[in-house]
């Protein structure tokens, strides 16, 4: 479901209230980045969709299109794009519509728009549209029913003289007859005005859904200014309780939240079957969040996490249901690296000989943090023990980010935080993990994802850097456990594995009523090979934060040159602690273990020419054969193989 009316219809069938948020393009680059961060956070409040405004005169049109693209593709939110006639010739409108379609956006709010800044009167540009209905007809003529077309409704019109009000109703009906399918209202505070207007709309024969526009009261001055600009009636009881506190913004917001929440309750209890609320956030978070809390509107897990990873809603990715686990903390990188794929073969890197296969040099790798931010976060470590401490602090929730994870540790990490902290102290530097889960409900606040009334499962997974010495102690021990599979590879491409299967290993799956089992997250060799180049490069980028000859730069660079990147899966999802036992045993084994091979360990000298030429970058036809050679060793030939 991608159209707003489809979402509304589903909410009606579920007999639940829904809500959505509006944002506007900010004026500065820093403001834009902050808005992305805010949209990410507010996504957790569970909006059914968001919409992005189009500045009067089209001054931010490119930014609106970019916001829509990012929200659809990266953040994974269904997005409605405003589109106005102001300063918009048909050619520019068509460009905007093409970009919206390319981004997967199927919802447009069609408006005539206000006069451009500095003009009192509205006038069409040459080759443009005169009225909003002309824009609606143009969209329908060129895109048929691809786009949902929403229009604006103005409750204040109900208090116009009778003839003017009747004319406004006729024009509204004309837009519906031309193809509009949804009405968003201007903000209001007098609920009686709104309900009388809704009654008049229905009496005029307009049956499409009406979504009330809700504006949280943030400050007294902002409240007065916005109502004056929009000529919105303020009920006297609002003035009576707010004005005495007009110099106390916190008190105004506290009282305003209750006033607006009461208005929402009245709307939802009205006989007009209105079950949705559209919040004009003004790019602010707290007011909207407080109203939702006051109304006890709790986000559905299915709305926040339809899958355990962030789904992209672009046309080519909307049906993507499987991804490798390695990019769990770097969604943007994964999407960038695979954005030109023609198809997604089970979420894997697929045919590595494909010309669309993502090469690292084609898009680049960069730390998200500036040098100043990196120094503030990670300081200047000069020893391996200090780096271990950084990783441990991240697992404890005391550090907000690592070079391999742009965000703080996930909530589920808290379940195994003590184990993670301990093994990091022992020299296993974790960059990705998940605990074992045996049938958590799909609405569980930590582990849940997907449709209601389902159950989700996952195998314990660890991904970490380890020195060759530390790895040589670990592998002989975990190789004794038939339920453990692992891959270990260094920067040069030397691969070690005990895995005897060429296929993917599903590490997350869900069981839901009326559906086949969904397996959205996997571990497999080809994508791990592709990920390792990125993982080591991120460490190298971290070393470049420091002066070239500094102790900090040297210790990090040396680790990236010598350490192995390892992933371990414990296939018994019912035993939550089993994956950690081998790590503790290896630490206690001391130096007595010197062998570099376990009973089932594979050592394949898959040198950089192989890994970069065949497996990682996928050039040539030898991939399958290369993997088979490795697995021949795993099947018991017991010898070191030089892969040519």
Secondary structure, DSSP 8 states (H G I E B T S, - for coil): --SHHHHHHHHHHHT--EEEEEE---SSHHHHHHHHHHHHHHHTT--S-EEE---TTSTTHHHHHHHHHHIIIII---EEEEEE-TT-BHHHHHHHHHHHHHTT--EEEEE-----TT-SS----TTB-SSHHHHHHHHHHHHTTSSEEEEEE-GGGGGS-HHHHHHHHHHHHHHHHHT--EEEEEE-S-HHHHHHHHHHHHHTT--SEEEEEE-----HHHHHHHHHHTT----HHHHHHHGGGTT-HHHHHHHHHHHHHHHHHHHHTSTT---EEEEE-TT-SHHHHHHHHHTT----HHHH-SSSS----STTTTT---EEGGGTT-HHHHHHHHTT-S--STTS---TT-TTS--GGGT----SS-HHHHHHHH----SHHHHHHHHHHHHTT-SS-BTTBSS---GGGGGGHHHHHHHHHTT-EEEEEE--EEEEETT-TTT--SSTT-EEEE-EEEEEEE-HHHHHHHHHHHTT-TTEEEEEEETT--EEE----SS-EEEEEEE-TTS--EEEEEE-HHHHHHHHHHHHHHHHHHHTTS-TTSHHHHHHHHHHHH-EEEEEEE--TT-SSHHHHHHHHHHHHGGG---S--TT-EEE---HHHIIIIISS--SS-HHHHHHHHHHIIIII-S-B---
